[in-house]
């Protein structure tokens, strides 16, 4: 095996999930000369980047517009790892209707499921996600997300007489989780009016605006910069409310890692995301999602400084032992080596059996929705093999893609058919059909194959 496997990560954005799960650990492995690593936003990724890689990593990708990237990885038999930390099937409309409409769009869900079924390994971070994804793939692995302790700053010194500082930190401007503790917090602010201060970091809570001792910190979208600033504040108590719904049960324990690593004593909703990692009154404080339970939990940690301090220390030790970056890097390296060991053509100089052909066609009618052609060449009967199709405009813009084929028999013999979403105003327009074919046996790059010319292609239209 090549000593430095070439890994390419293609991500939809650089949000914290992509940074924590994929970009940071793989970048660290590259700095240690264990892999060669490149990353791209999916809108800027090229097919050549995939062709040059030994293994391709995707993370949270769902956009159908970039399906050709997955198709290329599959067509060139690249091992694929898909990293998923969110339940896009169950994003609630009640809390963020815009986000729910985006992620639950059927075309995006279909594309997500294509990634999952094609991936050689799917990485998830909660038992709920493991169960959901297992319905689509048997190659699922439950893992722990990492924490980069090198980002932490020394906390600012705190005078003994200073108020107990409480924080609620969120990465979302539109956030409703704080409503779980709002009524309890109002009572706490009234009871300990001169003894506590509350910082809400990242969102605006209209219910608590104007309360004495409450201040707001703006959202910092850069996760690394947020951690540097957050760790410097030396908060005493951190709040981690979480609803008990299918969507929220699929979340990762980010707040436990952040609070624990920054020596903040966390109060957590007693739901599986936290109850699976928090030991009550040792590494955190678990409460039911009722105003009474949240009030009692906050009062307990405000008044019991010894318990607060012991939780801060134990949580730090737990996060360092179980979640530090080095642990995650080691897991990634094992996964990479295992997948590449199974990929027999893997070599720095391995030649790709990828074959492609572009055919110019002109549609006779509107609503072009598919093409069909013989499954083997006339005369020699060389097989088409495994084929992927991209429909592009005459100027090269990707319009449609189809990664599966339908084989059927008609009067002229066996044929292959592709179907895609109809192109409404297709009449008299020219399109480029790009066929990508690989032999069924990856190691036989010289196997005979055939891709059709325009004379053998029959266009399909919908009414």
N, C-alpha and C positions, 0 to 999 in steps of 0.2 A: 504494500500500500504506500502511496505517496506520503511523505512525512508531513506535508502541509496541505491537507485537503482544502479545496476551494469551496467556500460556503457563500451563498448569496441569499440575503434576506430581502423580501419585498413586502413593504408594509403600507397601509392606507394613510397613516399619519405617524407623527412622533409623540403621540400622547403617552402618558405614564405607563399604560399597560404594555405598549410595544417596547418602551424603554426598559422596563423592569424585566419582562419575560424574555425578550429576544436581543435587543440591540446592545444593552450593557454587558451581559455575560459573553456574548459572542465577540464583541469588541475587546473585552478583556483577554479572551483566549487568543485573539490575534496579536495583541501586545506581548503576550508570553510566547509567541512564535509556535503555537500549537495548531493554528489554522490560518488560512488566508481568508479574509472576510471583506465583503462589500455589501452595502445596503442601499436600497433605492426606495423612494416613494413609488407606489404602483403607477402613478401617472407619468413617471419619468423612466420607468424600467424598460429595457429593450430585450428583444428576443436573444440577441447575442450574449447578453449578460447571463441568461439561463443556459445557453449552449456552452459557455465557458465554465460553468459551475460543475462541481461534483455532487452537490446536494443543495436543494432549494428550500428555504424556510419562508412560510407565509404566516401572517399574524392578523387575525380579525378581518381578513379580506372578504368582502361580500359584493363588490361592484361588478355587475355583469359586463360593463364596458371594458374591463381588463381581463376577461375570461381567457383571452388568447395567451396570457402569461402562464396560466395553469395548463392550458392545452399544450403549450410548447414543452413544459416540464414533463408532462405525461408522455408526449410523443417521443421525446428523447430519452425516456426511461430514467429520468433523474429521480433519486430518492427524494421524497417530499415530507417535510415536517410542518404541521399546522398547529399554531399556538392559539388557544381560545380561552378567554377568561370571563366571558359574558354570555348570558342566555338571551340571544337575539330573538328567539321564538316567543318569549313572554315579556318583552318590554312593556310595562303598563301604560296604557293611554291616560290613566287618571293623573299620574304625576308629571308626565312630560309627553303630551300628545304628538308634538313635532318629532321628537326622538323616536317614539313608537312607530309613527307612520313611516319614517325613514327605514328603520331596521327591519320592520315586519312586512315591508313590501314583498309580495310573493316572488318577484324576480330576484331580489337579493337573498331571500331565504333559499331559493333554488340554487343560486350560485354558491352560497355557503355550504350547502349539502353536497355539491359537487366537489368542493375542496376536501370535505371530510371523507367522502367515499374514495377519493383518489389518493389521499395521504397515506404514506407508509407508517406514520406515527402522528397521533393527535395528542398534544399536551394540554391538560386541563388542571384546574386548581381547586375544585370542590367536588365532593362526592355526588352532588346533584348533577353537575355538568358531566361527570363520568358516566352516570346512568343515562342521561339524555343522548350523549354522543355514541354510547355503546349500541344504540338502536340503528346507527348508521355505519359504524365501523367497529371492528373487534380489536383494532390496533390503538387503544386508548391508554394513556398513562396518567395517573393522578400524581401531581408534583406539588412542591412548595415553591412559591415565588420568593425571590431573593431580596436582600437589602444590602446596599452599598455603604458600609460604615465609614468609608473614607470621605463621604460627603458631610459628615457631622462636624459642626463647629463647637468649640468649647462654650458651654452655657454661660450666660452672664451671671455674675454673683448676685445673690439675693439676700438682702438684710433680714435678720431674724424677725423683725417686726412687720415685714411686708405682708400684704394680704395674700391669701391662698388664691392662686391663679388657676382658672378653669378655661379650657379651650374646646371649641368644636370646630374641626377642620374638615372641609369638603372640597373636592375638585370640581364641583358643579355650581354654576351661578344659579341655575334653576334647581332647587333642592327642597324636598319636603320632609326629609327624614328628621330634621330638627323638631318638627311638630310633635314627635313622640315624647320629647322631654320639656316642651315649652311651658305647659301649665305647672309642672314640678319646679322648673327653673324660676318662674315668677315667685313662687312661695319661698324658694331658697334665697333669692335676692332680697326679699322682704325680711327674712329671718336673720341673715348674716350681712346686713346692709353695709357695715363698715369692715367686714372681715374677708370679703371675697371680691374678685373681679372676673368678668367673663369676656373672653374674646371669641367672636364668631369669625372664622377665617374662610373666606371664599364665597359666601352668599350673603344676602340681606334678609334678615328675619324681621319682617314688619311688626310681628307680635312683640318683639323685645326692644324695638327702637325707642329711645327716650328713657329707658330704665337706668337708674343710677348704677354705675359700675359695669355697664355693658359697652364694649367698643367693637368696631368692625375692622377687619383687615382685608384688603383686596385680594382677589384670586390671583395666584401666581401660576400660570399655565406650565411653565418650565419646572418639571418635577424636581430636578437636581437643585435648582435655585430655591424652590420652596423648602426642601429639606434643610438646606444650609441656614435659611432664615428661621425656620421653625425650631430647629435644635438649639439655636442661640437664645431663644426666649425663655428656656427653662420653665416651662409650664409645670404645675403640680398635678393637675387632674385633666384627663382628656375624656370627652364624651363620644361614644360610638353607637348611636341608635341605628337600628336596621329593622325594617318591616319583615314579617314572616310570610313571604309570598314565594311562589316558584322562581320568579325573577331574582329576588333579593337573596334567596337561599343559594343561588348559583354564584354569588359574588365571592371574591377572594378576601382574605383577612388583612387587607392593606392597613387599616387603622391599628390593628394589633402590632404589626411590624413597625409602623411609624412611631406609635406611642411608646412601645417597648424599647426600641433602639434609642429614642430620645429621652429615656428615663422619665416618662410621664405615666402616672398611675391611671389606667383606663377603666372606665365604667362602660360595659358592653351589654347590648341587648342579648338576652338569653335565647339565641337562635343558633342553629347548627353551624353557621359560619364562624361564630366565636366560641360557642360551647365546646367545639371540637378541638380548640387550641388553648383556651384560657382555663386555668385552674382557679376556681373561685377563691378569692381572698389570698391567693398566692401570687399569680401572675396577672391578676385583674379582678374586677368586681362585676359579676353577672346580675342583671336585673330583668324582671319581666317588663313588657311594654305597657305598663300602666303608670299613671301619674304618681300613684302612691309608692310604687316600687322605685321609680326613678328618684323621687324625693328622698326616700330612705337611704338609697345608695349614695347620693350626693352628700347628704348630711353625715353619713358614716365616715366618708373619706375626708370631709372638711374637718371634722372634729378629732379624728384619730390619726394624728401625724405619724405615729409609729407604724401603723398599718400601711399608710400611704407610702412611706419610705421603703418598707419591706417589699411592697408590690413593685415599686420603681426598680429596685435592684434585681428582683427575681425575673421580671419581664425582660429587662435588658439581657440578662444571662441567657434566657430562653431564646430570644431572637438571635443573639450572637451564635449560639450553639446550633440552632436548627435552620436559620434563614440567611446567614451571611453569604455574601457574594461568592466566596470560594466554593461553598457547598453546591450552589447552582451551576457554577462553571464546570465542576467535576461531573455533574449529572449530564450536562450538555455534551461534554467530551465523550462520555460513555455512549450516549445515544448516537452521536455522529459516527463513532468507530464501529458500532454494531450495525448500523444501516449500510455503511460503505463496505463492510466486510461481506455482507450478503449480496452486494451489487458487483457481480463478477467482472464486468467490463471496466470497473473503476481503475483509472490510471491517469497520470498527468497527460499522457499522450494518446489516450483512448480515442479512436476515431468514432464519430457519431454515425449511426445508420440512418439518420434523418434524410428523407427525400421529400422534395416539394415541387409543386408545379402551379403556375398561374395561368388561368384561362380567362380570356375576355369574352363576355356574353352580352347580348342585347335583349332586353325583355320586350315581349310583344304586348303584354297587358299589365294592368295595375295589380297590386297585391301579390307580387312574387313572394312565395312562401316556402320554396324548396326546390331541390334538384334531384334527379335520379339518373343512373347510368349503369352499364353492365358491370357485374362483379369481377369480371376477368377480361383480358384483352381478346378481341376476336382473332381467331386463328391459333395463336400460341397458347392461349388460355392462362397467361401469367396472372396471378391473383392481385387484386387491389390491396389486400391486407388491411391493417388498421389505419383508418383515415380520419383526419380532422379537417374541418372546413371553416374558412373565414370568408365572409362576403364583404368586399370593400368597394368603395366608390372608385370611379375612374381616376380620381386624384389620390387614392391611397387611404382614405379614411375608413376605419373599421365600422361596418354597419351591423353585421350579424355574425354569430358564430354558432357552430353546432359540433359538439364533441362526441356524439354518439351516432351510430348508423343503424339503419333498419334494412335487413336483407329480406327479399321476397322474390317469389317467382311470378313471371308473367309469360305471355306467349313466346317471347324472344329468349327466355332463359332467366337465370338468376340475376337480380339487380340489387343495387345499393341505393337507398334513398336517404336524403337529409331533409329535415323540416326545421324551419325557423319562423320567428315572428314575421308576419307579412310586411313587406315594404309597400306602403300604400300607393305612392305615386311613381311606380316603377316603369310604366309604359314608355317605350322608346328610349329608356335610359340604359347606359352601359355600366356593367359591373365587372369587377375582377373577382373570380373565384380562386382562392388560394387553397390548394389541397396539400396537406402534410401527411406523409405516409411513413410508417416504420414497419419492418417485417415482424411477424408474430414472435419470432425468435430473435431476441436482442443481439445475440452474439454472431448471427449470420448476416453481416452487413452486405454481402454480395448476393443474397437471395433474390431471385427474379421478382419483379414487381411491375405494376402498370398503373398509370394515372391517366384519366381520360382527356382527350382533346375536345374542343368545342363541338365537333360533329357527333359525338356520342352522348352529349349531355342533353337531357330533356328537362325543361323548366316546369315547375308546378305552381299553380295560382289558386288562391282561394276566392270564393265569390264575395 
